[in-house]
Amino acid sequence: MRDEEEQRWAQLKAAKRPETQSFAEAWVGLEPTFSDKKAVKKWGRAAERGKKGEDQYFESKHMVGTVEAVARTMRRAYRDLAANGDPGCVFERCDLELDKDPWDVLRANLSFGDGKHEFEVRFGMDPETFELSIKPVPLAWLYDPHFVRFLDIFVWGAPKAHGLAASMAHGGGQFSFSAKTFLTGSLLADDIASKLNHPELSTWILDYPNPDDRAFRATGPRTFAFAQILEQYWAGAFHPRANGGLTVANALLDRGFLPVPAPPPGLMDPERGPVGDAREVFQNNFAFGRQVRWSAQNVDAGYWQSSHPEADGYRADQIMRYSEGNLNRLQIAGEWHVKSGALLDPKDVPAFDAPLDLSMLYDEASWEQRGHMSRTSADDMVEAILLEAHHAQYLVAHPHVRAKAALLQDQLLGDAEHVLERSAPDVLSKLRKQAREDNLAASRNRIKSDWIEPEALFWASWKAISNGSRAEIAREAVLGFMERVENAAAHDPRDPEGVDPMEAHRHRVHPLLFEALLASPERGTAHDEARRWKDGEESYRARRPPWSVTNATPPWEA
């Protein structure tokens, strides 16, 4: 047992080092969320009263009392089970401290360790939800069944013991990967391109259409923006031999990351990405990642109408984070924290004119995977994270993913208005009228536009198209996900031959897709998958989070 504990601390130390870029030394950040009816209703009333109401929400007896009660339950349960030698108690001891987060809101900090080492789990409040923040977690720990048991008993078990539940509508299941891991070769660009080519991940499967983590392909202009910056990447427009090289000043001043209009040839290997030494590869990918925020994430991002300089979550430098992938925390030591404004890693601030280098990354610099809904268990979240990790390793072995110009799913995304113009003009007219009211309200009377939210267009166009078209879209989405699962399984060290890789993920597919396939007379691989789901429908549905902890109607039924 002592050897296992020492190994865990060694893995944590390796994961924290900025220069270790392999997946064996990667880390993840977990943000499980839970809610109850009181929290949802309290936030709904508070939001109507503005800043004063929001302050009262975070100071209310229910919210404060729940944070304290859940944290104390977690500590008490850990100490009791540890005394009985439970294998889920993978750390020597558990201590609890209550403090305030950077926004002066109550937060519980549970520290697990042995006096020399420390691993922290934070529990606090968010609009409508209670949220845990757990990072950095070495990716290697997620292969350890004892650590997964730790997550299940304490991170999921304690909130459930107080009546809190995971749901789709309230909070999310976001997680993040260490940015260092994705700044090798062309991995970051390939992961973005893969997401762009598979909008089903953030609309039908791992998530549902919502502005909090809007699909890269949600609108026509947004699709074009991501495709364009990927094209610039492969042209060498971010390579240090084209832009003259980057220094610390570029990061601290957030400038100099624009793509070079006419980069010289030979800067990109068409199969492996940027040429040159490790620093050049890093600078190329860092510049690309920083510019993705402003040139792609920022285009038709969620809540763009709500931008306001005094709104913490909706400042101009925050709006772009409402995307299925978020690079706002791709930062180095010496920058201001993108949300709280705190100075990052003050002891490690490099010289202003030093060449930008991997070793300078902020210790929590991350590539956030926002396109994930809440998970009902630790096992389910771990499997979702490992799916992404293993698929990323597949991309390392199969680089240079090219953006697809058109998909059948575009009928629900960038082409949705055209679909409604042809099939349901009255519905489109009503959506435009409602959008004008909503845009004015969200923008504080600044935006007079009938621009319709892509999520509203998504469900309206799905209902407007024919059964045959729905079956075709379902086939594309299901086959796309199956391919992802199979490619990832090839890099999963746990999976022996003969195991069905979809079994851990079949429940993630929205039942509407399977129902559309089963209603179609055609047969094929996707239809066979739908039959497997139908045979175990009750158990698969039980693994899905409910839509809401209230009696709210899900958008696909509205």
Rosetta blueprint (number, residue, H / E / L):
1 M L
2 R H
3 D H
4 E H
5 E H
6 E H
7 Q H
8 R H
9 W H
10 A H
11 Q H
12 L H
13 K H
14 A H
15 A H
16 K H
17 R L
18 P L
19 E L
20 T L
21 Q L
22 S L
23 F H
24 A H
25 E H
26 A L
27 W E
28 V E
29 G E
30 L E
31 E L
32 P L
33 T E
34 F E
35 S E
36 D L
37 K H
38 K H
39 A H
40 V H
41 K H
42 K H
43 W H
44 G H
45 R H
46 A H
47 A H
48 E H
49 R L
50 G H
51 K H
52 K H
53 G H
54 E H
55 D H
56 Q H
57 Y H
58 F H
59 E H
60 S L
61 K H
62 H H
63 M H
64 V H
65 G H
66 T H
67 V H
68 E H
69 A H
70 V H
71 A H
72 R H
73 T H
74 M H
75 R H
76 R H
77 A H
78 Y H
79 R H
80 D H
81 L H
82 A H
83 A H
84 N L
85 G L
86 D L
87 P L
88 G L
89 C L
90 V L
91 F L
92 E L
93 R E
94 C E
95 D E
96 L E
97 E E
98 L E
99 D E
100 K E
101 D L
102 P L
103 W L
104 D L
105 V L
106 L E
107 R E
108 A E
109 N E
110 L E
111 S E
112 F E
113 G E
114 D L
115 G L
116 K L
117 H L
118 E E
119 F E
120 E E
121 V E
122 R E
123 F E
124 G E
125 M E
126 D E
127 P L
128 E L
129 T E
130 F E
131 E E
132 L E
133 S E
134 I E
135 K E
136 P E
137 V E
138 P E
139 L H
140 A H
141 W H
142 L H
143 Y H
144 D L
145 P H
146 H H
147 F H
148 V H
149 R H
150 F H
151 L H
152 D H
153 I H
154 F H
155 V H
156 W H
157 G H
158 A H
159 P H
160 K H
161 A H
162 H L
163 G L
164 L L
165 A E
166 A L
167 S L
168 M L
169 A L
170 H L
171 G L
172 G L
173 G L
174 Q L
175 F E
176 S E
177 F E
178 S E
179 A H
180 K H
181 T H
182 F H
183 L L
184 T L
185 G L
186 S L
187 L H
188 L H
189 A H
190 D H
191 D H
192 I H
193 A H
194 S H
195 K H
196 L H
197 N H
198 H L
199 P L
200 E H
201 L H
202 S H
203 T H
204 W H
205 I H
206 L L
207 D L
208 Y L
209 P L
210 N L
211 P H
212 D H
213 D H
214 R E
215 A L
216 F L
217 R L
218 A L
219 T L
220 G H
221 P H
222 R H
223 T H
224 F H
225 A H
226 F H
227 A H
228 Q H
229 I H
230 L H
231 E H
232 Q H
233 Y H
234 W H
235 A L
236 G L
237 A L
238 F L
239 H L
240 P H
241 R H
242 A H
243 N H
244 G L
245 G L
246 L L
247 T E
248 V H
249 A H
250 N H
251 A H
252 L H
253 L H
254 D L
255 R L
256 G L
257 F L
258 L L
259 P L
260 V L
261 P L
262 A L
263 P L
264 P L
265 P L
266 G L
267 L L
268 M E
269 D E
270 P L
271 E L
272 R L
273 G E
274 P E
275 V L
276 G L
277 D L
278 A H
279 R H
280 E H
281 V H
282 F H
283 Q H
284 N H
285 N H
286 F H
287 A H
288 F H
289 G H
290 R H
291 Q H
292 V H
293 R H
294 W H
295 S H
296 A H
297 Q H
298 N L
299 V L
300 D L
301 A L
302 G L
303 Y L
304 W H
305 Q H
306 S H
307 S L
308 H L
309 P L
310 E L
311 A L
312 D H
313 G H
314 Y H
315 R L
316 A L
317 D L
318 Q L
319 I H
320 M H
321 R H
322 Y L
323 S E
324 E L
325 G E
326 N E
327 L L
328 N L
329 R L
330 L L
331 Q L
332 I E
333 A L
334 G L
335 E L
336 W E
337 H L
338 V L
339 K L
340 S L
341 G L
342 A L
343 L E
344 L L
345 D L
346 P H
347 K H
348 D H
349 V L
350 P L
351 A L
352 F L
353 D L
354 A L
355 P E
356 L L
357 D L
358 L H
359 S H
360 M H
361 L E
362 Y L
363 D L
364 E L
365 A L
366 S E
367 W E
368 E E
369 Q E
370 R L
371 G L
372 H L
373 M L
374 S L
375 R L
376 T L
377 S L
378 A H
379 D H
380 D H
381 M H
382 V H
383 E H
384 A H
385 I H
386 L H
387 L H
388 E H
389 A H
390 H H
391 H H
392 A H
393 Q H
394 Y H
395 L H
396 V H
397 A H
398 H L
399 P L
400 H L
401 V L
402 R L
403 A L
404 K L
405 A L
406 A L
407 L L
408 L H
409 Q H
410 D H
411 Q H
412 L H
413 L L
414 G L
415 D L
416 A H
417 E H
418 H H
419 V H
420 L H
421 E H
422 R H
423 S H
424 A L
425 P H
426 D H
427 V H
428 L H
429 S H
430 K H
431 L H
432 R H
433 K H
434 Q H
435 A H
436 R H
437 E H
438 D H
439 N H
440 L H
441 A H
442 A H
443 S L
444 R L
445 N L
446 R L
447 I L
448 K L
449 S L
450 D L
451 W L
452 I L
453 E L
454 P H
455 E H
456 A H
457 L H
458 F H
459 W H
460 A H
461 S H
462 W H
463 K H
464 A H
465 I L
466 S L
467 N H
468 G H
469 S H
470 R H
471 A H
472 E H
473 I H
474 A H
475 R H
476 E H
477 A H
478 V H
479 L H
480 G H
481 F H
482 M H
483 E H
484 R H
485 V H
486 E H
487 N H
488 A H
489 A H
490 A L
491 H L
492 D L
493 P L
494 R L
495 D L
496 P L
497 E L
498 G L
499 V L
500 D L
501 P H
502 M H
503 E H
504 A H
505 H L
506 R H
507 H H
508 R H
509 V L
510 H L
511 P H
512 L H
513 L H
514 F H
515 E H
516 A H
517 L H
518 L H
519 A L
520 S L
521 P L
522 E L
523 R L
524 G L
525 T H
526 A H
527 H H
528 D H
529 E H
530 A H
531 R H
532 R H
533 W H
534 K H
535 D H
536 G L
537 E H
538 E H
539 S H
540 Y H
541 R H
542 A H
543 R L
544 R L
545 P L
546 P L
547 W L
548 S L
549 V L
550 T L
551 N L
552 A L
553 T L
554 P L
555 P L
556 W L
557 E L
558 A L
